[in-house]
Protein backbone atom coordinates (compact mmCIF):
# COMPACT_ATOMS: atom_id res chain seq x y z
CA UNK A 1 0.00 0.00 0.00
CA UNK A 2 2.82 2.43 0.80
CA UNK A 3 4.23 1.91 -2.70
CA UNK A 4 0.87 2.78 -4.26
CA UNK A 5 0.70 5.96 -2.21
CA UNK A 6 4.13 6.96 -3.51
CA UNK A 7 3.00 6.34 -7.09
CA UNK A 8 -0.03 8.55 -6.56
CA UNK A 9 2.31 11.53 -6.15
CA UNK A 10 4.12 10.96 -9.45
CA UNK A 11 3.23 13.22 -12.35
CA UNK A 12 5.79 12.19 -14.95
CA UNK A 13 7.52 8.79 -15.20
CA UNK A 14 10.16 8.61 -17.96
CA UNK A 15 11.65 5.42 -19.40
CA UNK A 16 14.99 5.82 -21.15
CA UNK A 17 15.86 3.74 -24.19
CA UNK A 18 18.97 4.57 -26.18
CA UNK A 19 17.72 2.63 -29.21
CA UNK A 20 14.72 4.97 -29.49
CA UNK A 21 16.46 8.20 -28.47
CA UNK A 22 18.13 9.21 -31.76
CA UNK A 23 21.68 8.95 -30.41
CA UNK A 24 21.11 10.42 -26.94
CA UNK A 25 22.57 8.57 -23.95
CA UNK A 26 20.59 7.47 -20.90
CA UNK A 27 22.21 10.32 -18.95
CA UNK A 28 21.22 12.90 -21.59
CA UNK A 29 17.65 11.61 -21.58
CA UNK A 30 17.61 11.72 -17.77
CA UNK A 31 18.94 15.29 -17.71
CA UNK A 32 16.25 16.46 -20.14
CA UNK A 33 13.56 14.57 -18.23
CA UNK A 34 14.62 16.16 -14.93
CA UNK A 35 14.58 19.62 -16.52
CA UNK A 36 11.08 18.81 -17.80
CA UNK A 37 9.84 17.89 -14.33
CA UNK A 38 10.12 14.10 -14.29
CA UNK A 39 9.45 12.52 -10.91
CA UNK A 40 10.91 9.10 -11.72
CA UNK A 41 13.28 7.89 -14.43
CA UNK A 42 13.58 4.25 -15.44
CA UNK A 43 16.75 2.97 -17.09
CA UNK A 44 15.78 0.51 -19.82
CA UNK A 45 18.32 -1.39 -21.89
CA UNK A 46 17.54 -5.04 -22.44
CA UNK A 47 20.69 -5.69 -24.46
CA UNK A 48 23.27 -4.04 -22.16
CA UNK A 49 25.71 -5.94 -20.00
CA UNK A 50 25.55 -5.61 -16.22
CA UNK A 51 28.66 -3.41 -16.36
CA UNK A 52 27.10 -1.02 -18.89
CA UNK A 53 23.86 -0.82 -16.87
CA UNK A 54 25.92 0.02 -13.78
CA UNK A 55 27.88 2.73 -15.63
CA UNK A 56 24.71 4.16 -17.18
CA UNK A 57 22.98 4.24 -13.78
CA UNK A 58 25.95 6.12 -12.30
CA UNK A 59 25.88 8.62 -15.17
CA UNK A 60 22.14 9.16 -14.69
CA UNK A 61 22.61 9.76 -10.97
CA UNK A 62 25.40 12.24 -11.72
CA UNK A 63 22.94 13.97 -14.09
CA UNK A 64 20.65 14.55 -11.15
CA UNK A 65 18.32 11.55 -11.19
CA UNK A 66 17.20 11.02 -7.61
CA UNK A 67 14.40 8.50 -8.20
CA UNK A 68 15.79 5.90 -10.53
CA UNK A 69 14.28 2.57 -11.43
CA UNK A 70 15.52 -0.02 -13.86
CA UNK A 71 14.66 -3.03 -15.92
CA UNK A 72 17.77 -4.51 -14.42
CA UNK A 73 19.01 -6.37 -11.42
CA UNK A 74 18.20 -4.70 -8.13
CA UNK A 75 21.76 -5.52 -7.06
CA UNK A 76 23.22 -3.51 -9.96
CA UNK A 77 21.03 -0.53 -9.16
CA UNK A 78 21.85 -0.68 -5.45
CA UNK A 79 25.57 -0.76 -6.21
CA UNK A 80 25.15 2.32 -8.40
CA UNK A 81 23.36 4.12 -5.58
CA UNK A 82 19.87 4.26 -7.11
CA UNK A 83 17.09 4.72 -4.65
N, C-alpha and C positions, 0 to 999 in steps of 0.2 A: 504494500500500500504506500509506503514512504516513497518508493521509486515512482509510482504513478503521480504522486503529488509533485515531485520534482519535475516531471514531464509537463505537467499542467502549466508551469511557469515558463516553458520554452516558447519562443516566438519564431525562431528560425534555426533549423537543423540542417547543416550543410554536409554533404558527402563528397569527399574529394576522389577524383579518379583521373590520373594522369593520361590515360588513353583517350579520355573524352575532353580534355582541357586545352587542346590546341597548343601543346608544347609547354604549358605552365606546370611547375612542380607542385607537389602537395603543399609545401611551405608557402608558395606564392598564392595558391588558392586559399589557404588558411588566412593569410594576411588580408586578402581582399574580403573574405567572408567576415572577418573580425571588424574591419572598417565599415562593412555594411550592416553590422549589428547582429551577427550570428551568435546564438547562445551556446551551441554545441557544434563541434566539427568532428566528423567521422573520417578516419583514414581508411581508404578502400583501395586495395591493390592485391588482387587474387593471384597474380603471377610473381610477386616479389618474394625474394628470400627473406628469412627471418632477420638477417643482418640489415637488408635494405629497409625493411619495415621499421626496425629500431632506429636507423639513421634518419628516416623520414619523420618519425614521431618526434625525435629530438629537434629536428629543424622546425617542425610545426610549433613545438613548445617555445622555441627561441623566437618564433614569429609572433608570439603572444597568445597562442591557444591555451586557454586555461581549463576548458571542458573538452576533453578529447576522448573519443571512442574509436574503436577499430574493429575491422573484420579480420582480426588477427588474434594471436595468442594473448591471453591476459597477462601472462608472464612477460612477454616482450613489452607490452605497454607499461607494465609496472616498472620494469627496468629503465624505461625511457623517462619515467616520472609523470606519466599521464594520470589524471585523476578526476 
